[in-house]
Amino acid sequence: MKLLLNTHTFLWFIGGNINLSNTAKNAIENASNQRFLSIATIWEICIKVSIEKLKVGLAFTELVEREAMEMQ
């Protein structure tokens, strides 16, 4: 199955947020599924971090390298 994660789903997944359902979490973790992020998600996170509406706990470039690239 191909999964396109939106911004909230991606952030909830990497942050272990309880708002993400077990069904969604299991689907994302299933190695047989292909996971994708749109460039719009990366762009939205970048904007929110730059205007301090979102704190990610690490540099934005690190977030992309560590978390987003693992979605591939």
PyMOL commands that set and color helices and strands:
alter all, ss='L'
color gray80, all
select helices_A, chain A and resi 7-15+22-29+39-50+60-71
alter helices_A, ss='H'
color red, helices_A
select strands_A, chain A and resi 2-5+34-37
alter strands_A, ss='S'
color yellow, strands_A
deselect
rebuild
show_as cartoon
